[in-house]
Amino acid sequence: MSVSLTPAAARHVEKSLAKRGSGLGLRLAVKTSGCSGFAYALEFVDAANADDECFETHGVTVIVDRRSLGMLDGTELDFVREGLNEGFKFSNPNARANCGCGESFAV
């Protein structure tokens, strides 16, 4: 099982952690929400929990709780700029449907 970052996403997370002043890495989780049933949740964390899996990509740690891992296995996060907007883009092979905003998905 794995979750990964593109080089652009890793650079963005590294810069954000440096600006924050500390942190172990980026937590990626799934919560019940959105128009398609599930939504991605991201937060910077200082420590992993006992039920977390940690993945290192391009020198950045991505932390995923075991409950979310089944829905996120194989997911790649990219950081993209489109016009004036920028943000994470999720490429999740487990998603069977995505909403128009790209923030929620169904499995």
Sequence and secondary structure as in RCSB ss.txt:
>XXXX:A:sequence
MSVSLTPAAARHVEKSLAKRGSGLGLRLAVKTSGCSGFAYALEFVDAANADDECFETHGVTVIVDRRSLGMLDGT
ELDFVREGLNEGFKFSNPNARANCGCGESFAV
>XXXX:A:secstr
   EE HHHHHHHHHHHHHHT  SEEEEEEEE STTSEEEEEEEESS  TTEEEEEETTEEEEEEHHHHHHHTT 
EEEEEEETTEEEEEEE TT SEE TTSSEEE 
